[in-house]
Amino acid sequence: MAAQIQLPLDPPHPARPQRNLRALQKQAPVHRVSTAVGDPAWLVTGYQEIKQLLADPRLGRSHHDPENAARSGASELLDGPRGDYETEQKWIATMRSRLQPFFSAGHVKAMRPRVEALTGELLDRLEKQGPPADLAEALALLLPREVIGELLGVPAEERGLLDEWTTAVSDARDRERSRAGLAALHRYGHELAARKRAHPTQDVVSWLCEDGTLTDDQVAQLAMGVLFAGYETTATALCVGTALLLDSPEQWRALGEDPGLAPTAAEESVRVVSRLLPPVIRYTREDLEIAGAEVRRGELVMLDIYAATHDENVFPDPDRFDITREDNPHLCFGFGLRYCIGAPLARLELQSALAQLTARFPRMRLTVPVEDLTVRPGSFAAIPTSLPVTW
Ligand code: HEM
């Protein structure tokens, strides 16, 4: 095997191709690397290999010796082992069986009018405020936060705090900050569960409490898991989709005039969110071989979703943002056992936001070249720091 490769290879950006990673992908589907915090790992870049490994039960998120496991970064929750090694599979089954009903296609369809209305309210506010504006603040971050806040039953005035804590948890460079954010989020989840047990309302946390089989700790874990899994990811997809649409006035116009393009535009936004999210991580539960590489039990395996969704053999012209892309088998919602429970909701939010935005603001444009956009440094999701627009 060649000399170890030091991560990160390329800085994340909504529009700039990750050239070093793509060059690596052309050489082989799996590589020995050193993570951003200096730990040894395997980086998988082949589309087929990643798809198979996502569905392979021989890999998990927990580790038999978590204190000594390799890490991809400093985030307490995201960059290292998670969950109990003995009961991981059981917990996944419990989590999915309790959460899935709230995110089924039927349930999410019933949420459409509310999500459309929330989008409309945010755009009314934007219109009233007038140009210039920061679309990341005014829409992309706010919509997912409000949708998840309502869904979980988090009072409106407490949602700002959640924002602060999730940002802290995501910190990939400061383990202490990430730990403190996670602890605060958990304390809040407990408090919320206790409040909902005492005074149930029509929301997911109240329903999880009514389930009768879950402890407050489990309710808190599920609720904060949903918040975490569904907030920054959707906000980032909305940011990158909006930025790339703004960079392509003919596609902006086409979507504004034809809301029938919203499903493919949303799906393409999910594909390109991989430009701003890190690889999915796993630990091997037994020795195994990945494309000829001998991987030992307990080693860190990083599945590079960006590489998979920009693989020229699967996605023609992968650097082009194309809202009419029909064949789009991206792996950005994962695959197999842990496939994203919130995918229907994320799609709904993206469709609603992109369709309404382009229809209501046909003349909107970025005030800086898309190339000059910057992203949050050192965070799990490289959310653009701002999307400055005028109209
Ligand atoms: C564009 C937005 C989103 C993206 C790109 C995304 C991506 C993903 C991915 C890649 C996974 C699999 C992780 C793995 O295999 O380890 C996942 C799992 C999950 N997602 Fe999403 N997601 C998004 C939106 C949402 C939303 C809106 C929700 C809920 C409100 C949500 C809830 C979940 C949950 C509960 C899991 C299971 C986590 C686990 O098994 O540990 N996601 N998501």
Boltz pocket constraint, residues with backbone or C-beta under 6 A from the ligand:
constraints:
  - pocket:
      binder: B
      contacts: [[A, 54], [A, 92], [A, 99], [A, 148], [A, 225], [A, 226], [A, 227], [A, 229], [A, 230], [A, 231], [A, 233], [A, 234], [A, 237], [A, 270], [A, 273], [A, 280], [A, 281], [A, 331], [A, 332], [A, 333], [A, 334], [A, 335], [A, 337], [A, 338], [A, 339], [A, 340], [A, 341], [A, 342], [A, 343], [A, 345], [A, 346]]
      max_distance: 6.0
